[in-house]
């Protein structure tokens, strides 16, 4: 597969998503990052953010090798409890994604992920690096939306597009053009 603008857009989507995270982390306090919110299942911004980075890290590590296991993520890491560590990890992941060879986007992956509530093992499916980039970005947008809700509970003012899907932003822009 030859590098093309679509491949570039997939990589840019990751970079843009991670830059949004960098902006968030540079704007909030350490206390806000780690504060657990009882009405949100005692979740924290740090917990949701760590979850996003775990998926990006798993994917970036798997791109050259061909095996992706989302279940091997570590929970309760420093990224979850230390805003500066999260910021450094985000920058490192963004830089790694910026260097990602677009040819790798077509690479087949065997993806392992526990999605069933049965006690059996993880499920396995074939995919590609490009498809998993789409999944990781969508997952991050979803968790950014949850972070936005937590931020609202904590009195944060986040950018209006934070946690909003690109397709929703496009729809809103088109709707505004029609009504103008």
N, C-alpha and C positions, 0 to 999 in steps of 0.2 A: 504494500500500500504506500503510495506516495504521499508525502506531507501536503496538505492542502489547507484552505482557509477553515474548513470545518474542524479539522484536527487542531488548528491554532485556537479556534473558539472554545473547544473543550478545555484545553490547557488554560486559556484565559479565564474561563469560568471558575476554575479552581483558584487561580491567582486572585481574582476579584473577591471571591468568597473569603479567602484567607486575609486579604487586605481589610475587609470589613471587620473581621475578627481582631486584627491588629488595632484598628481604630477604636473598637469597643474597649479593648484592654488598656489602651493608652488614656482613655477617658474616665475609667471607673476606679474606685479605691480598692485596696486590698480587702477591706472589710466587706464591701459590697460584693466582691467576687466570690467570697467564701461563705457569705451569710446564707443559712438555710431558712427556707420560707415554709412554715408549717402548712399553710393552705395549699401548697403545691407539692404535697407528698414529701415535705422536708428536703426538697431539692435546692441546689444552689446553681448560680450561674456557672461556677467553676466545674460542677459535675456535668452539666450539659455541654460546656465548651470542651472539656476533656474528651467526651464521647465523640464529638465532631473530629477532633484532631486524631483520635485513635483510628478512625476510618480512613482519613487521608494518609496517615502513616502506614497503615496496613497495605493500602493500595500502592503507595509509592515504593514500598519495599518489595511488593509482589510483582510489579511491572516487569522487571528484567527476568525474574525467575519463572513465572507462569502459574504459581500456586498462591491463592489468596484465601486466608483463613480469618474471617472476621471474629471468630470465637477466641482467638489468641490475644485479644486486647487485655491490657492490664488496667484494673480499676484501682481507684484510691491512690493514684500516683501524684507526684509533686505538681504536675500540670493542673490537677484538680484543686489544689490547696494553695498554690503560689502563683499569683497573677504575673509576676515577672518571669517565672519559669514558663508559663503558658505563652507569654509574649515572645520569648526567645524560641520556643518550640514552633510557634506559628511562623516566625521569620525563617527558621531553618526549613520547614516544610514548604513554604512559598518559594524559597530559593531553589529547593530540590525540584519542585514542579516546573519552575521557569526553565530548568535545564533538561526537563524530560524530553527525550527524543520522540517527536510526533510519530515516527514509524512504529513505536511501541504500542500506540493506541489500538492497532489491529491485532495485537498479540492475544492469542487465546489464553484464557485463565480457567482453572478449575477452582470454583468458589465454594468454600465451606462456610456454612452459617447455620446456627441453631435457630430455626424459626418455628418449630413445632413445640407445643406444650407437652407432648408425649415424653416419657422418660428415655426414649431412644436417642441415638447420637445425632450429630449434625446432618443437615441436608447438604447435598453437593449438586452444583449446577455448572454448566459451561457458560462462559461469558467472554468478554474482551476487556482490555484495559479501558478503552474508550467508554464502553457501557458502564463500567464500574465507576468511572469518573462522574458520569451523569448521576448515578445512584448516590455517590458520596456528596456531591453538591446539593442534590435534593434533600438528603438527610440533614446536611448542615443548615440549609434554609429553614427546614422544619424546626430544628433545635434553636436556631436564631430567633424564630418566632416565639418559642417557649421562653428563651432568654428575655425577649422583649416583654413578655407578660410578667416574668419575675422582676424585671427592671421597673415595670409600672407599679407593681406592688411595693417595691423599694423606693419609689419616687424618682427614678432615673428618667431623663429625657433622652431618648435615642432617636437617631435619624428616622424619618417617617418610612423610608424604604427598607430599614433593617428588619430582616426576617420575612420579607415579602418576596414571593416567588417572582422571578423575571417574567414569566408569562402573565402574572397578575399585573405587574407594573406596565407591561406592554398593553394589556387590555384597558387599564385605567387611562393610559395616555391616549389610546384610540378613542375611547369614550369621551374624553375631554375635548378632543378635536371635533368630534361629531356634534357635541353640544355647544361648541363655540361659535 
